[in-house]
Amino acid sequence: MDIKTNTIETDILIVGHGIAGLAAAHAVKDEDPALKVLAVDKASLGYGGKANKGGGHVAFIPEGGEEKYVEYHTRNLGDYLNDQDALRNYAYSTIKVMDKWEKWGAKFIGRDIAFNAHPSIPWKVCLVDSTILLDMAREAKKKGIEFMDKIDVTDLLTYDGKVSGAIGFSVLTGERYIFKAKAVILANGNQNWGIMKMWSSGRGEGIGAAYRAGAMMRNAEFGSFVNIVSLDHGHVSYEAENYMYNKFGKKVDPNIPDLVDAAFRNVCGGVDIGGAIGLVMYSEVAAGNGPIYENIAENKFPDDPFGQIIFPMKGQAPKEWYRPGTHKFAHRLYEKAKLGGYAKNPGSDLREIVPGVVGECSPLYADHNMASNLPGLFSCGDISANGSSWSGAVPTPPGRNRGSGLMNAVYTASVAGPSAAKYASNISKVNVSEEQIEEITKQIYAPIDRYDGTTTSEIEWRIKSLLQYVPYSIYKSEARLLEALKEVEKLKKEVAQVVARDWHDLAKANACKSMVLCAEMFFKGSLARKESRGWHIREDYPNRDDKNMLKWINFQKGEDGEMVMSFTDVPMEKYKYKPEGWEPKNSESK
Ligand SMILES: Cc1cc2nc3c(=O)[nH]c(=O)nc-3n(C[C@H](O)[C@H](O)[C@H](O)COP(=O)(O)OP(=O)(O)OC[C@H]3O[C@@H](n4cnc5c(N)ncnc54)[C@H](O)[C@@H]3O)c2cc1C
């Protein structure tokens, strides 16, 4: 193919300019204003990624409450699989991060009147508007940070074991882009399996790129965050969990899951609905009581004054909480999509709901400096939210605990930026391998050259079908995981022969590779974790096993190209909070 090539040199390359990428760019410039910073995204500046999808709850830990938060999170959400030191670093940083973030363009709403996100521990939430990316981009441009849009970055370039750039193509023209950089920060999101509409930007391409370059992955088995989706309108039905009925009209109470061991509830719930919700719905259906319905007349969330503050679909939030961007976004969603969906099915207040898998598989390993195991490669935001281990046995951004996605993105960016800047200041020359570039180029463009093969839509549909199926992704067992892995093995062969019809579809082909890869890690990790812990729920191993499974499960690409799994003991000896009855391995000899 006759494809134009553009070669661009920079000091720091940031892949993805969602909220984490923008914050990282600011953080690099604050550390060293002389560094040239370029952020590249497959979408458009201010409109890509998730931070603009109407969310905007920002969690922070007020001064004095940090240790209580660490203890609560470790015992109830991380389920002792979290890196307690990393969690402590996070907890003691949130206020400082907000101060920096304001300088980077954030306008907090309700910072001084933040509400409690939890009944007993100090954990506050204030808001930002959905225009936050535009505000941060405006400030970034003033600092000389450069941006490029509509470029799908597919792979990392390495030389002598170090990451020295990245490669991708324009989704508009197909032109090839080669980026040479002293350091690369991956900020291009995690894996949401393409199932839920508002999470559809998360396809894990950065995870795929890092894996192929040799990066380590960790905690992939926790990528099964589940929400409740209405079949009428296809979106999340907020608070539907409190108004669920089975086909016999009996209320389904998410807090009394008859078929669920009580131990699960302690670790699956946290402050918001947890992994147990999918399990409760599944249990009802498996017992012949399905489908499950939401009573939309009883669910007053859209009219609720608190609902108007946190997601203003109807009415208007009070002045001190008013967010014009989010107001417009939420109203349009409700009036066009949700009411439109309900209108198709009038006559009853009972509307069918199902577990909607959001995923949040985010396994790129990151140490306390947000460095990967590859020199020159750093990360921030969703991509490494579980791989950095601060949150433990919960899909990360953690479950539905509001506000930690944005805070994690900006906090980790505020660490990754300076780490990458310091690393770059010691690199005098950037080398790339022409041979590697040509080999990767062949791989990138192969789907568009092919006529025969599986389409991207088919691969995507089959991955969605696997992950959406509760008995595979939420309520796991050895037999079912092996079944799922059999399909993944087939998909691995087919994705190697995927066909693309245009440049956009070529980007989808790249996403498909990462979806299959993440599915393989998710199911293999789930199979290896022979216990139930946090949001990882095994029918055949219903108990937590602190004796054998206080381990992180890692994946890396082996020399033969196949996935290699390894285990790292959680260093419980050095951590403050230990599971009840836990003893050091060599306790007998003491
Ligand atoms: C509907 C919804 C509501 C939410 N509500 C909240 C909330 O209230 N509070 C909260 O804290 N969190 C919330 N979250 C989560 C939060 O938005 C995310 O955790 C956060 O925005 C992640 O930021 P990120 O920059 O790491 O990733 P993303 O926002 O996913 O950004 C990644 C960027 O990388 C780009 N990219 C991806 N692949 C490539 C590629 N191959 N090449 C080039 N660019 C690429 C994407 O286009 C995107 O711009 C919500 C998320 C959603 C979807």
The ligand as a Gaussian input file, in Angstrom:
#p B3LYP/6-31G(d) Opt

LIG

0 1
 C      -21.158000       7.206000      32.076000
 C      -19.981000       7.351000      32.984000
 C      -20.130000       7.967000      34.202000
 C      -19.037000       8.090000      35.057000
 N      -19.193000       8.755000      36.219000
 C      -18.134000       8.996000      36.999000
 C      -18.235000       9.819000      38.152000
 O      -19.277000      10.357000      38.423000
 N      -17.129000       9.991000      38.914000
 C      -15.933000       9.399000      38.615000
 O      -14.970000       9.578000      39.333000
 N      -15.797000       8.638000      37.516000
 C      -16.851000       8.437000      36.701000
 N      -16.707000       7.695000      35.567000
 C      -15.378000       7.127000      35.279000
 C      -14.398000       8.207000      34.799000
 O      -15.037000       9.004000      33.834000
 C      -13.153000       7.528000      34.243000
 O      -12.578000       6.755000      35.274000
 C      -12.107000       8.524000      33.748000
 O      -12.676000       9.487000      32.914000
 C      -11.012000       7.769000      33.016000
 O      -10.153000       8.663000      32.423000
 P       -8.962000       8.186000      31.479000
 O       -8.410000       9.425000      30.895000
 O       -8.086000       7.252000      32.203000
 O       -9.646000       7.288000      30.343000
 P      -10.685000       7.696000      29.219000
 O      -11.632000       8.705000      29.684000
 O      -11.233000       6.399000      28.717000
 O       -9.796000       8.363000      28.094000
 C       -8.977000       7.622000      27.245000
 C       -8.695000       8.416000      26.003000
 O       -7.823000       7.629000      25.193000
 C       -8.268000       7.655000      23.854000
 N       -7.833000       6.430000      23.196000
 C       -8.238000       5.172000      23.443000
 N       -7.600000       4.315000      22.659000
 C       -6.777000       5.036000      21.882000
 C       -5.859000       4.701000      20.864000
 N       -5.677000       3.443000      20.462000
 N       -5.158000       5.686000      20.292000
 C       -5.343000       6.989000      20.663000
 N       -6.198000       7.353000      21.620000
 C       -6.905000       6.392000      22.218000
 C       -9.779000       7.788000      23.956000
 O      -10.320000       8.349000      22.778000
 C       -9.931000       8.704000      25.167000
 O       -9.972000      10.049000      24.814000
 C      -17.773000       7.555000      34.677000
 C      -17.627000       6.945000      33.445000
 C      -18.706000       6.843000      32.579000
 C      -18.529000       6.212000      31.219000

